Amino acid sequence: MDYKPTDESTLDFLRDVPITKVLYCIPNGMDELRAIERGIPSNLEAGTSTTFRSERYLEFNPAGVDKGAGLRQLAELLGISLVQSCNLLVDSGIQGLAADMLCPDTHLPTPAD
């Protein structure tokens, strides 16, 4: 998927463009990112899911579309449990993603463990 970074102060230039995802990146900017989320008009917020990660990203996706939902669907298609799918991520070296975002109720080993 192509993307184009911008310094525009509004998103008006995207008015007629189909959008899959909007991603804000502000390193060490959680307060500012939370303010951006709070400032979203209610008519734009409807049908939208927001996610914060890595103390620098704010993502806007269609409601119900996120990494956790994708992993749950993959686990179902593979006929395995969500914990087993998280373990596959750990085995692949993606333990931080699995532990922090997808399986918060499951303690998976991280490099610090």
Summary of the structure (lengths in Angstrom):
residues: 113
radius of gyration: 16.5
end to end distance: 36.0
largest distance: 48.3
contacts: 233
relative contact order: 0.10
helix: 41%
strand: 14%
